[in-house]
């Protein structure tokens, strides 16, 4: 049955690396399919995996018969320092490397004399380079997913107009001390030249405390400071355009006051919906949508919902009972005499502490 020109050692190398690459791809495929629910990526990975193992019936039989698993010296080798447990991101990296390295071996082995036409070095090379890109995309999607899972609780919007002469950094630190889970920088009256260093400073503060940092409206600023996300309104940059321009790991929020607006934003790529104004507010002239609209939008969409507008200690419980994943406040924290204490009082209600 031996394939002409190939000895058993060469067959064992090819067989081991075909199996190794397929095994790694299967793990990545299952994460794309069952964790991320990403139809396109899981379909592409499945196709890639099936094409790699298509070697022709005769060669496949030779490969199977070349195996000597019982006496494989590499079977029980333990890598020093290898983690006993891994998170999903580490699993993707480990299995991507496993497949990529195997594909490189196959590419080289396919150049040896006597290799059948079914083992095309260019096919393995193209698969390897495509997997580099897929690994990056899946890691970005996992990072985005993890950020969305952290999008809950108290969401504080920092606007210089309400800081009573205090610095953005000081109030941000106090809000985080009080338990804020998300900080959004919203500055419409500050020149970009001054806004960029401010955004970088607040991003650094949030990063140190493992708090999400979001930029309101300005895509260029969100990209420059590597913010966790961007929030846009109905009259700002369209959601589809923003999603295309943002980095894959950055989350995107969009304001909505009706079910129709919320569903449209979700379909265009919004990761979460900001619903408001729930109550009357002194921060700007807005249309009040009320608690019932919040309930309707929460029922209609599958992404997290952030309630905003006039929220304070007296009404935040009703907002959370209506289904909000997070409650966004401005003056209730940033205009308070003691922002940390104000945030702490709200967190006790929002998170039931």
Secondary structure, DSSP 4 states (H G I P E B T S, - for coil): -PPTT--HHHHHHHHHHHHHHHHHHHHHHHIIIIIS--HHHHHHHHHHHHHHT---HHHHHHHHHH--GGG-TTTT---TT--SS--HHHHHHHHHHHHHHHHHHHHHHTTSTT--TTS-HHHHHHHHHHHHHHHHHHHHHHHHHHHHHT--EEEEEE-GGGSTT--HHHHHHHHHHTT-SEEEE--SSS-HHHHHHHHHHHHHHHHHTT-EEEEES-HHHHHHTT-SEEEE-TTSS-HHHHHHHS-TTSEEEEEESSHHHHHHHHHHT-SEEEE--SS--SSS-----HHHHHHHHHHH-SSEEEEESS--TTTHHHHHHTT-SEEEESHHHHTSSSHHHHHHHHHHHHTT-
